């Protein structure tokens, strides 16, 4: 007897991405409504230590907010504070703590985990939520430019393992994303700036208008004006959401166009022991792959100059010593391996137009690195 | 500024469920074709120790098969043997070993992990595959009746944690399922029988015809005839596949109709320290919830007799001492918690027709347990 049954189905996902302010004011109902499952939702908060330090009033605000909306949801335990940044993804104990909390406090699949913090903390908490009971509802409250316009609106989570970024993780859409722009006010300059690189990235590969808007607003953004930053975040988040919905949300193919500039970025972060922040690494990664695109004859020198110029005028470094040396090339293979299948790298053929290639020339990469070093030296002299 | 973007998309899944024999004969191409990703797929095999013990030739067969199909795929390491049964899910070291192997052997998202064994081993390997690189292709080769007709065709994986079954896991459809009926020939009687309980279950809640077919074939099945067993497996697998595709594949609601008889079964397995096998526990769980349905006035005594009769004539026990005592009730709360939301238990209103309820009466449960004890005593006297 031989027989084949072809199984086939689709799983629909929907989630709101809310842009707001003062979300813990008692009068602001967005969060309480999200956490109301009709029977008094149980909610467990996990907070990034960086956010808790900058906002010492936050834990009390959460409790006061919960008390004011007690008919909609209840806190099932004290909020848990975990280290901000890659530390939360590098040491598995924080992931394990969140998983253990779901057991200790009986947090079930119709309860909520609310993660407040930067992208790294949201990734770690998201992974714990995704595998406990095969998926507890996750409300992400991203607090950085990077997480508000990029990572937190997406469908991934993860922790680092074996020295590799995001080695363990799943694709798991959040229950909701709630952005509070006020968190941006207290970011240090590096974190304010960092997230802008993902907007430059998505603009460069998809949307010339958006790139030109960033060029025009670069000095206002560098001067920490809120109005253009809010516009940048919403526009960038929308492009990411459209991209995810448009094709292959769970990346079953080999292509990952939104990873323009990311192969080198991931490796640089690791080589610098995460002293370089993700957005900073992405800015250099974009500069590197744009320079490579120019050296390959795919974009013109004046196009390259505009890219380098906008990155530099936002205050990003263009070069870091970890870019030199053979170790960088390992990043290419690791990038291929993580995605699986064929090496697929996004380059540029115009401002606003990306093109995927399947090999990179090591000599040209080295030449691009040298060129970045020179750009950086020129900038230092110019300033 | 306040704004809401509603994200919405669907993720499509397809996978073949193949029923076959002699899958490691060089002439049988099914497996080699599955593992051919066009560039010589990398495959890593994980084998249930129970299967490796009963089939000492298997590891060599795998190697010979790989050599014969070297143009399609290659083994990236020696097959890994892991303990069969719940041991593989109770001790996290086996899950960690599989995850580590993906790192050591560079197994990427376009490579394959092939898991050969019973449902527990497939669950454990499936979880490791699902979280490494956010999902490596998993080919399941189930070797028991239970896994061929039920668990392996589905979309779940998991390991046990905090003393709770499947506490950690994901929803992750396999890349393919390849059943080889020959593995059934070497099952011990308990494992041969165990899987039949899932067929009784799905028949009782959905399909009177199928239930009557099982009644008619009970003695042939008990006598280990292969033809009716193959028919039972394909029919039961098809019903499970249809159910999954039909509604809520990833169980975002509170309802889980296929878990008829399972709330007590999960608890019994745990209370017996996994001395009772899953299928045996399910048989008793079905007997319990059918008896409860009768005591509740939902089915007639003659309907209950037919159910008890078919279960007993297949050689299942109807009662075990772990059913007595207060601990059983904890199973109800744990079942609710694992699924989340409201307690939802499937009962029967007719043979072939299930109905969900949202509460269970503890006094009636105790009365049902007593009745099962009496049924069991009657059977022992009758034999």
Contacts between the chains, C-beta under 8 A, distances in Angstrom:
chain1	res1	chain2	res2	distance
A	1	B	19	6.5
A	1	B	21	7.5
A	1	B	181	7.1
A	1	B	230	5.4
A	1	B	234	7.9
A	2	B	18	7.8
A	2	B	19	6.5
A	2	B	20	5.2
A	2	B	21	7.5
A	3	B	18	7.6
A	3	B	19	4.5
A	3	B	234	6.1
A	4	B	16	5.4
A	4	B	17	7.0
A	4	B	18	5.1
A	4	B	19	7.4
A	5	B	16	7.2
A	5	B	17	4.5
A	5	B	19	8.0
A	5	B	234	7.9
A	5	B	237	6.9
A	5	B	238	6.0
A	5	B	241	5.9
A	6	B	14	6.5
A	6	B	15	7.8
A	6	B	16	5.6
A	6	B	17	7.8
A	7	B	13	7.7
A	7	B	14	6.6
A	7	B	15	5.2
A	7	B	16	7.3
A	7	B	17	6.0
A	7	B	153	7.4
A	7	B	173	7.6
A	7	B	241	5.0
A	7	B	244	7.4
A	7	B	245	6.4
A	8	B	12	7.6
A	8	B	13	7.2
A	8	B	14	4.5
A	8	B	245	6.6
A	9	B	12	7.7
A	9	B	13	5.9
A	9	B	244	6.7
A	9	B	245	4.0
A	9	B	249	5.4
A	10	B	10	4.3
A	10	B	11	6.5
A	10	B	12	4.7
A	10	B	13	7.1
A	11	B	10	6.5
A	11	B	11	5.1
A	11	B	13	7.0
A	11	B	249	5.6
A	11	B	250	5.4
A	12	B	8	7.6
A	12	B	9	7.7
A	12	B	10	4.7
A	13	B	7	7.7
A	13	B	8	7.2
A	13	B	9	6.0
A	13	B	10	7.1
A	13	B	11	7.1
A	14	B	6	6.5
A	14	B	7	6.6
A	14	B	8	4.5
A	15	B	6	7.8
A	15	B	7	5.2
A	16	B	4	5.4
A	16	B	5	7.2
A	16	B	6	5.6
A	16	B	7	7.3
A	17	B	4	7.0
A	17	B	5	4.5
A	17	B	6	7.9
A	17	B	7	6.0
A	18	B	2	7.8
A	18	B	3	7.6
A	18	B	4	5.1
A	19	B	1	6.5
A	19	B	2	6.5
A	19	B	3	4.5
A	19	B	4	7.4
A	19	B	5	7.9
A	20	B	2	5.2
A	21	B	1	7.4
A	21	B	2	7.5
A	37	B	341	7.4
A	39	B	341	8.0
A	39	B	342	7.5
A	99	B	161	7.6
A	99	B	168	7.1
A	100	B	162	7.8
A	103	B	161	7.4
A	103	B	162	4.4
A	103	B	164	7.4
A	103	B	167	7.0
A	106	B	337	5.7
A	108	B	336	7.5
A	108	B	337	4.6
A	108	B	338	7.1
A	108	B	339	7.4
A	108	B	340	3.8
A	108	B	341	7.2
A	109	B	251	7.8
A	109	B	338	7.7
A	109	B	339	6.4
A	109	B	340	2.8
A	109	B	341	6.9
A	110	B	254	7.0
A	110	B	340	3.8
A	110	B	341	3.8
A	111	B	340	6.9
A	127	B	131	7.9
A	130	B	170	6.7
A	131	B	127	7.8
A	131	B	131	6.8
A	131	B	168	5.0
A	131	B	169	6.5
A	131	B	170	6.0
A	132	B	167	7.0
A	132	B	168	6.6
A	133	B	167	6.9
A	133	B	337	7.7
A	133	B	338	5.7
A	133	B	340	6.6
A	134	B	156	6.8
A	134	B	158	6.8
A	134	B	166	7.4
A	134	B	169	4.8
A	134	B	170	5.7
A	134	B	171	5.8
A	134	B	251	7.6
A	135	B	170	7.2
A	135	B	171	7.1
A	135	B	250	7.5
A	136	B	340	7.7
A	153	B	7	7.4
A	156	B	134	6.8
A	158	B	134	6.8
A	161	B	99	7.6
A	161	B	103	7.4
A	162	B	100	7.8
A	162	B	103	4.4
A	164	B	103	7.4
A	166	B	134	7.4
A	167	B	103	6.9
A	167	B	132	7.0
A	167	B	133	6.9
A	168	B	99	7.1
A	168	B	131	5.0
A	168	B	132	6.6
A	169	B	131	6.5
A	169	B	134	4.7
A	170	B	130	6.7
A	170	B	131	6.0
A	170	B	134	5.7
A	170	B	135	7.2
A	170	B	170	5.6
A	170	B	172	8.0
A	171	B	134	5.8
A	171	B	135	7.1
A	172	B	170	8.0
A	173	B	7	7.6
A	181	B	1	7.1
A	230	B	1	5.4
A	234	B	1	7.9
A	234	B	3	6.1
A	234	B	5	7.9
A	237	B	5	6.9
A	238	B	5	6.0
A	241	B	5	5.9
A	241	B	7	5.0
A	244	B	7	7.4
A	244	B	9	6.7
A	245	B	7	6.4
A	245	B	8	6.6
A	245	B	9	4.0
A	249	B	9	5.3
A	249	B	11	5.6
A	250	B	11	5.4
A	250	B	135	7.5
A	251	B	109	7.8
A	251	B	134	7.7
A	254	B	110	7.0
A	336	B	108	7.5
A	337	B	106	5.7
A	337	B	108	4.7
A	337	B	133	7.8
A	338	B	108	7.1
A	338	B	109	7.7
A	338	B	133	5.8
A	339	B	108	7.4
A	339	B	109	6.4
A	340	B	108	3.8
A	340	B	109	2.8
A	340	B	110	3.8
A	340	B	111	6.9
A	340	B	133	6.7
A	340	B	136	7.8
A	341	B	37	7.4
A	341	B	39	8.0
A	341	B	108	7.2
A	341	B	109	7.0
A	341	B	110	3.9
A	342	B	39	7.5
